[in-house]
Amino acid sequence: MLAYPETQACAQAELDAVVGRTRLPTFADYPHLPYIRAMVKELLRWRPIAPIITPHRATEDDWYEGMFIPKGTICLANAWHMNHDPEIFGENAEDFDPARYLDASGNIAPGISDLKKDGHFSYGFGSRICVGRHMADNSLIINIAILLWAMKIERKKDDASGRFLPLDVDGWVDVGLVMLAGSIIYIYVDANVIVSVSVDDLSHLRSTLLHASLRLRRCLHRNVNCEHYEHEVAYMGEKSRTSETFIVRE
């Protein structure tokens, strides 16, 4: 909303016309909020939560662009690349533009909106497609609708010039979501520190894990150096023989 304020204006115009100012949006408004629904599709396409989709195994021999893929090969689909393919999503695929999912009348359009029935590849595909995708869509729709109904999100202005401060929409690090059988991997990411803790039982680490993660998230949002928090993060690894802590400098 900060980087693309015009999309916020379009969403709020729709909310004002459909919902008004005397009540909150509800799921009964769903059919009449195509721009909000398009915004959710675009959000998931533009910045997928997991850039690499759940691994699949080839069920038979195959050829792809001159490369032989034997039966049984583990394949990792690159959701980020697929979601930013200009041949599918247009030359402005790098931009946040919910209108790509709408027709001339402002309704959800066929075409890419029907792509895997989601309009993007972030939920995966085939028998391993995300089973919670409908709940995720509905949660995003109602939360975005209520937030934009209730407030206008604006960029901070420079006190001296009065101009909006610059934004860097690519100024972040994403290592994705890691899943292993029999254990859990939590990854906290900052420009300075990457921490990964793997445990079979989180009961021993719950309080220290929460404490350290809050500190890391705090410095992440403030965009400051986190090196002073290293001892707090390392402390997590000392409390359980099943845990491991890694700190990697960028």
C-alpha positions in Angstrom: 0.0 0.0 0.0 3.0 2.3 0.6 4.7 1.5 -2.7 1.6 1.4 -4.8 -0.9 4.0 -3.2 -3.0 3.9 -6.4 -4.1 0.4 -5.6 -5.1 1.4 -2.1 -7.2 4.2 -3.6 -9.0 1.8 -5.9 -9.7 -0.6 -3.1 -11.1 2.1 -0.8 -13.3 3.5 -3.6 -14.8 0.0 -4.0 -15.3 -0.4 -0.2 -17.0 3.0 0.0 -19.3 2.1 -2.9 -20.2 -1.4 -1.6 -19.9 -1.2 2.2 -20.2 2.5 3.0 -18.9 4.0 6.3 -21.6 2.8 8.8 -20.6 -0.8 9.1 -17.6 -3.2 8.7 -17.1 -5.3 5.6 -18.4 -8.9 6.0 -18.2 -12.1 3.9 -21.6 -11.2 2.5 -19.8 -8.4 0.5 -17.5 -11.0 -1.1 -19.2 -11.1 -4.5 -19.2 -7.3 -4.7 -15.6 -6.8 -4.0 -13.7 -8.0 -7.1 -10.9 -5.5 -6.6 -10.2 -6.7 -3.1 -10.2 -10.3 -4.4 -7.9 -9.4 -7.2 -5.6 -7.7 -4.7 -5.3 -10.9 -2.8 -4.4 -12.8 -5.9 -1.8 -10.2 -6.8 -0.4 -10.2 -3.4 0.2 -13.9 -3.4 1.6 -13.8 -6.9 3.9 -10.7 -6.4 5.5 -11.9 -3.1 4.8 -15.7 -2.6 5.5 -16.8 1.0 7.4 -19.8 -0.2 9.5 -19.1 -3.4 10.1 -22.8 -3.9 7.0 -25.1 -3.9 6.8 -28.4 -2.1 8.9 -31.0 -3.9 7.3 -33.3 -6.4 8.5 -36.6 -7.8 8.2 -37.5 -11.5 5.9 -40.4 -12.0 7.3 -41.3 -15.4 10.2 -40.4 -17.8 9.8 -37.0 -19.4 11.6 -34.5 -21.6 11.5 -30.8 -20.9 13.2 -28.3 -23.2 15.7 -30.9 -24.3 16.5 -32.1 -20.8 15.7 -35.7 -19.9 13.9 -36.2 -16.5 14.0 -39.8 -15.4 11.1 -41.3 -13.5 11.5 -40.8 -9.8 13.4 -37.5 -10.1 12.6 -35.0 -7.3 11.5 -31.7 -8.9 11.5 -28.3 -7.1 9.2 -25.8 -8.9 10.3 -22.2 -8.7 7.1 -20.4 -7.8 8.8 -17.0 -7.8 10.0 -17.4 -11.4 6.6 -18.8 -12.5 4.7 -16.0 -10.8 6.9 -13.4 -12.5 6.8 -14.8 -16.0 6.0 -11.9 -18.4 4.6 -14.3 -21.0 1.8 -15.1 -18.5 1.4 -12.0 -16.5 2.6 -9.3 -18.9 5.5 -7.0 -19.2 4.7 -5.4 -15.8 5.0 -8.7 -14.0 7.5 -7.2 -11.5 4.9 -4.6 -10.4 2.0 -4.9 -8.0 -1.1 -4.5 -10.2 -4.4 -6.1 -9.1 -6.0 -4.9 -12.3 -4.3 -7.7 -14.2 -7.0 -10.0 -12.8 -9.9 -7.8 -13.9 -11.8 -7.2 -17.1 -12.9 -3.9 -18.6 -16.0 -3.9 -16.4 -14.0 -4.4 -13.2 -15.0 -8.0 -12.6 -12.7 -10.9 -12.1 -11.6 -11.8 -15.6 -10.9 -15.3 -17.1 -7.5 -16.1 -18.4 -4.8 -15.8 -15.7 -7.5 -15.7 -13.1 -8.3 -19.3 -13.9 -4.6 -20.3 -13.9 -4.6 -23.3 -11.6 -7.9 -21.8 -10.3 -5.9 -19.4 -8.2 -4.4 -17.0 -10.7 -0.8 -17.8 -9.5 1.4 -20.7 -8.5 2.0 -19.9 -4.9 -0.2 -22.6 -3.6 1.5 -25.3 -5.7 -0.3 -27.7 -8.0 -1.3 -31.3 -8.4 -1.9 -33.7 -5.5 0.4 -31.6 -3.2 -1.5 -28.3 -3.7 -2.0 -26.3 -0.5 -5.0 -27.8 1.4 -5.5 -24.5 3.3 -5.6 -22.2 0.3 -9.3 -21.4 0.6 -8.9 -20.4 4.3 -5.8 -18.4 3.4 -7.7 -16.5 0.6 -10.7 -15.8 2.8 -8.5 -14.7 5.7 -6.6 -12.3 3.5 -9.8 -11.0 1.8 -11.6 -10.1 5.1 -8.5 -8.7 6.8 -7.5 -6.5 3.8 -11.1 -5.3 3.4 -11.4 -4.4 7.1 -8.0 -2.7 7.3 -8.5 -0.6 4.2 -12.0 0.2 5.3 -10.8 1.5 8.6 -7.6 3.4 7.7 -5.5 5.0 5.0 -1.9 3.8 5.0 0.6 6.5 3.9 4.3 6.9 3.6 6.3 9.0 6.1 7.4 12.4 4.8 10.8 14.0 5.3 10.5 16.7 7.9 12.7 19.1 5.9 11.5 18.7 2.3 8.0 17.4 3.0 8.5 14.8 0.3 7.7 11.1 0.8 10.7 9.0 2.0 12.0 6.5 -0.7 11.0 2.9 -0.5 12.9 -0.2 -1.5 10.4 -3.0 -2.1 13.3 -5.4 -2.7 15.3 -4.6 0.4 14.8 -7.8 2.3 16.2 -11.3 2.5 14.0 -14.4 2.1 15.2 -18.0 2.7 11.8 -19.5 2.4 10.1 -22.2 4.4 12.0 -25.3 5.4 10.3 -28.6 6.4 11.9 -31.8 7.6 10.3 -35.1 8.7 10.3 -35.4 12.5 11.5 -31.9 13.2 10.7 -28.2 12.7 12.9 -25.5 11.3 12.3 -21.9 12.2 14.2 -19.3 10.2 14.6 -15.7 11.3 16.1 -13.5 8.7 17.8 -10.1 8.9 20.2 -8.3 6.6 23.0 -9.1 9.2 22.0 -12.4 10.8 20.3 -15.7 9.8 19.3 -18.0 12.6 18.0 -21.6 12.2 16.8 -23.7 15.2 15.8 -27.3 14.7 14.2 -29.2 17.6 12.0 -32.2 18.1 10.3 -30.8 21.1 9.8 -27.0 21.4 8.6 -27.2 25.1 12.2 -26.6 26.4 12.8 -23.6 24.1 9.4 -21.9 24.0 10.2 -18.9 26.2 13.7 -18.3 24.9 12.7 -18.9 21.3 9.9 -16.4 21.6 12.1 -13.8 23.4 14.9 -14.1 20.8 12.6 -14.1 17.8 10.9 -10.9 19.1 14.2 -9.2 19.5 15.3 -10.2 16.0 12.0 -9.1 14.4 12.3 -5.8 16.3 15.7 -5.1 14.8 14.6 -6.3 11.4 11.7 -3.8 11.3 13.9 -1.0 12.5 16.5 -1.8 9.9 19.4 -1.7 12.4 22.4 -3.9 13.0 21.5 -7.0 15.1 25.0 -8.1 16.2 24.3 -7.1 19.8 21.5 -9.8 20.0 23.8 -12.7 19.0 24.2 -13.9 22.6 20.4 -14.1 23.1 20.0 -16.2 20.0 22.9 -18.5 20.8 21.4 -19.0 24.2 18.6 -21.0 22.6 21.0 -23.7 21.5 22.3 -24.3 25.0 19.0 -25.3 26.5 18.3 -28.5 24.5 20.6 -31.2 23.2 18.2 -31.6 20.2 18.6 -28.1 19.0 21.2 -26.4 16.8 21.8 -22.8 16.3 23.6 -21.3 13.3 24.5 -17.6 12.8 25.6 -16.6 9.3 26.9 -13.2 8.4 25.8 -11.7 5.1 
